[in-house]
């Protein structure tokens, strides 16, 4: 079974990796195509909630380390 984590875990993991970015940065990276949208996304008409797997969090950290 795959565990999904909220954005707070993603942001803490980024900070722990020496990459203290905001959630707005994550959304900007998605729009630029740097990272892909998470698989765990719940969409509503007026908003969406994103949940990340541990693998996605690690992948995002690796990508951002290479780019920054």
N, CA and C atoms as a LAMMPS dump frame, in Angstrom:
ITEM: TIMESTEP
0
ITEM: NUMBER OF ATOMS
204
ITEM: BOX BOUNDS ff ff ff
-5.0000000000000000e+02 5.0000000000000000e+02
-5.0000000000000000e+02 5.0000000000000000e+02
-5.0000000000000000e+02 5.0000000000000000e+02
ITEM: ATOMS id mol type element x y z
1 1 1 N 0.834 -1.182 0
2 1 2 C 0 0 0
3 1 3 C 0.879 1.247 0
4 2 1 N 0.545 2.203 -0.812
5 2 2 C 1.303 3.438 -0.922
6 2 3 C 0.768 4.461 0.065
7 3 1 N 1.681 5.088 0.807
8 3 2 C 1.282 6.16 1.721
9 3 3 C 1.351 7.49 0.995
10 4 1 N 0.38 8.34 1.255
11 4 2 C 0.357 9.678 0.687
12 4 3 C 0.537 10.684 1.807
13 5 1 N 1.312 11.741 1.514
14 5 2 C 1.641 12.748 2.511
15 5 3 C 1.2 14.125 2.022
16 6 1 N 0.743 14.991 2.943
17 6 2 C 0.315 16.33 2.549
18 6 3 C 1.489 17.246 2.233
19 7 1 N 1.181 18.429 1.759
20 7 2 C 2.225 19.379 1.368
21 7 3 C 3.14 19.743 2.523
22 8 1 N 2.643 19.699 3.758
23 8 2 C 3.497 20.043 4.908
24 8 3 C 4.69 19.096 5.016
25 9 1 N 4.485 17.833 4.689
26 9 2 C 5.586 16.861 4.721
27 9 3 C 6.568 17.148 3.589
28 10 1 N 6.05 17.493 2.426
29 10 2 C 6.918 17.86 1.296
30 10 3 C 7.775 19.067 1.664
31 11 1 N 7.155 20.109 2.222
32 11 2 C 7.895 21.32 2.569
33 11 3 C 8.929 21.066 3.66
34 12 1 N 8.59 20.235 4.644
35 12 2 C 9.556 19.891 5.695
36 12 3 C 10.721 19.102 5.107
37 13 1 N 10.428 18.203 4.19
38 13 2 C 11.485 17.413 3.55
39 13 3 C 12.401 18.309 2.716
40 14 1 N 11.827 19.28 2.021
41 14 2 C 12.639 20.234 1.266
42 14 3 C 13.542 21.025 2.217
43 15 1 N 12.97 21.485 3.316
44 15 2 C 13.74 22.253 4.301
45 15 3 C 14.86 21.408 4.893
46 16 1 N 14.55 20.171 5.25
47 16 2 C 15.565 19.263 5.82
48 16 3 C 16.694 18.99 4.83
49 17 1 N 16.388 19.072 3.536
50 17 2 C 17.399 18.839 2.501
51 17 3 C 18.171 20.117 2.161
52 18 1 N 17.884 21.195 2.907
53 18 2 C 18.578 22.452 2.654
54 18 3 C 17.96 23.258 1.536
55 19 1 N 16.705 22.982 1.239
56 19 2 C 15.983 23.666 0.166
57 19 3 C 14.701 24.277 0.735
58 20 1 N 14.801 25.363 1.497
59 20 2 C 13.619 25.927 2.159
60 20 3 C 12.739 26.743 1.209
61 21 1 N 11.914 26.074 0.454
62 21 2 C 11.041 26.733 -0.503
63 21 3 C 9.599 26.705 -0.008
64 22 1 N 8.777 27.576 -0.57
65 22 2 C 7.365 27.632 -0.208
66 22 3 C 6.55 26.732 -1.135
67 23 1 N 5.291 26.549 -0.767
68 23 2 C 4.406 25.75 -1.608
69 23 3 C 4.161 26.441 -2.945
70 24 1 N 4.2 27.763 -2.944
71 24 2 C 4.047 28.508 -4.199
72 24 3 C 5.176 28.147 -5.163
73 25 1 N 6.363 27.917 -4.638
74 25 2 C 7.489 27.49 -5.475
75 25 3 C 7.191 26.14 -6.114
76 26 1 N 6.63 25.227 -5.337
77 26 2 C 6.289 23.895 -5.848
78 26 3 C 5.285 24.022 -6.992
79 27 1 N 4.266 24.854 -6.809
80 27 2 C 3.262 25.047 -7.86
81 27 3 C 3.892 25.676 -9.103
82 28 1 N 4.816 26.609 -8.899
83 28 2 C 5.514 27.245 -10.031
84 28 3 C 6.353 26.224 -10.786
85 29 1 N 7.025 25.325 -10.064
86 29 2 C 7.836 24.274 -10.706
87 29 3 C 6.951 23.361 -11.545
88 30 1 N 5.743 23.066 -11.035
89 30 2 C 4.805 22.247 -11.812
90 30 3 C 4.416 22.948 -13.106
91 31 1 N 4.088 24.232 -13.003
92 31 2 C 3.679 24.989 -14.194
93 31 3 C 4.804 25.075 -15.216
94 32 1 N 6.046 25.179 -14.752
95 32 2 C 7.198 25.252 -15.652
96 32 3 C 7.55 23.888 -16.241
97 33 1 N 6.979 22.827 -15.67
98 33 2 C 7.269 21.491 -16.161
99 33 3 C 8.506 20.868 -15.538
100 34 1 N 9.049 21.509 -14.517
101 34 2 C 10.231 20.986 -13.831
102 34 3 C 9.903 19.692 -13.087
103 35 1 N 8.756 19.685 -12.432
104 35 2 C 8.295 18.496 -11.708
105 35 3 C 6.887 18.171 -12.181
106 36 1 N 6.493 16.927 -12.002
107 36 2 C 5.15 16.531 -12.422
108 36 3 C 4.17 16.684 -11.259
109 37 1 N 2.903 16.751 -11.602
110 37 2 C 1.866 16.826 -10.568
111 37 3 C 1.844 15.512 -9.801
112 38 1 N 1.487 15.548 -8.536
113 38 2 C 1.448 14.313 -7.756
114 38 3 C 0.323 13.388 -8.207
115 39 1 N 0.524 12.11 -7.977
116 39 2 C -0.497 11.118 -8.343
117 39 3 C -1.7 11.208 -7.415
118 40 1 N -1.452 11.586 -6.171
119 40 2 C -2.526 11.686 -5.186
120 40 3 C -3.121 13.076 -5.172
121 41 1 N -4.047 13.31 -6.06
122 41 2 C -4.663 14.632 -6.138
123 41 3 C -6.17 14.481 -6.074
124 42 1 N -6.788 15.259 -5.215
125 42 2 C -8.239 15.248 -5.086
126 42 3 C -8.732 16.582 -5.624
127 43 1 N -9.541 16.532 -6.664
128 43 2 C -9.998 17.761 -7.315
129 43 3 C -11.448 18.059 -6.952
130 44 1 N -11.659 19.32 -6.64
131 44 2 C -12.995 19.858 -6.426
132 44 3 C -13.175 21.002 -7.41
133 45 1 N -14.404 21.445 -7.629
134 45 2 C -14.606 22.526 -8.607
135 45 3 C -13.798 23.794 -8.315
136 46 1 N -13.626 24.135 -7.053
137 46 2 C -12.956 25.388 -6.728
138 46 3 C -11.54 25.224 -6.173
139 47 1 N -11.054 24.001 -6.009
140 47 2 C -9.704 23.776 -5.49
141 47 3 C -9.286 22.33 -5.701
142 48 1 N -8.02 22.067 -5.43
143 48 2 C -7.548 20.679 -5.453
144 48 3 C -6.561 20.488 -4.304
145 49 1 N -6.564 19.305 -3.756
146 49 2 C -5.647 18.965 -2.682
147 49 3 C -4.643 17.981 -3.24
148 50 1 N -3.368 18.236 -2.974
149 50 2 C -2.311 17.376 -3.486
150 50 3 C -1.695 16.575 -2.337
151 51 1 N -1.487 15.307 -2.609
152 51 2 C -0.821 14.421 -1.666
153 51 3 C 0.316 13.729 -2.401
154 52 1 N 1.452 13.611 -1.741
155 52 2 C 2.675 13.113 -2.371
156 52 3 C 3.097 11.791 -1.757
157 53 1 N 3.608 10.89 -2.602
158 53 2 C 4.191 9.654 -2.086
159 53 3 C 5.63 9.953 -1.656
160 54 1 N 6.215 9.068 -0.888
161 54 2 C 7.607 9.247 -0.456
162 54 3 C 8.538 9.282 -1.675
163 55 1 N 8.229 8.48 -2.679
164 55 2 C 9.041 8.458 -3.893
165 55 3 C 8.964 9.799 -4.632
166 56 1 N 7.757 10.377 -4.691
167 56 2 C 7.597 11.674 -5.354
168 56 3 C 8.359 12.77 -4.604
169 57 1 N 8.318 12.725 -3.28
170 57 2 C 9.042 13.707 -2.476
171 57 3 C 10.539 13.602 -2.742
172 58 1 N 11.056 12.386 -2.754
173 58 2 C 12.482 12.188 -3.019
174 58 3 C 12.844 12.669 -4.426
175 59 1 N 11.993 12.363 -5.395
176 59 2 C 12.234 12.776 -6.78
177 59 3 C 12.258 14.303 -6.897
178 60 1 N 11.315 14.978 -6.233
179 60 2 C 11.272 16.443 -6.262
180 60 3 C 12.545 17.023 -5.659
181 61 1 N 12.979 16.493 -4.543
182 61 2 C 14.212 16.976 -3.894
183 61 3 C 15.408 16.781 -4.819
184 62 1 N 15.507 15.622 -5.434
185 62 2 C 16.64 15.356 -6.356
186 62 3 C 16.634 16.31 -7.536
187 63 1 N 15.469 16.567 -8.104
188 63 2 C 15.365 17.473 -9.246
189 63 3 C 15.76 18.892 -8.857
190 64 1 N 15.245 19.358 -7.75
191 64 2 C 15.506 20.74 -7.329
192 64 3 C 16.975 20.912 -6.952
193 65 1 N 17.581 19.905 -6.349
194 65 2 C 19.023 19.984 -6.039
195 65 3 C 19.851 20.137 -7.313
196 66 1 N 19.454 19.449 -8.366
197 66 2 C 20.195 19.529 -9.636
198 66 3 C 20.028 20.886 -10.3
199 67 1 N 18.82 21.456 -10.188
200 67 2 C 18.505 22.71 -10.86
201 67 3 C 19.052 23.917 -10.091
202 68 1 N 18.993 23.883 -8.789
203 68 2 C 19.38 25.053 -7.98
204 68 3 C 20.819 25.055 -7.607
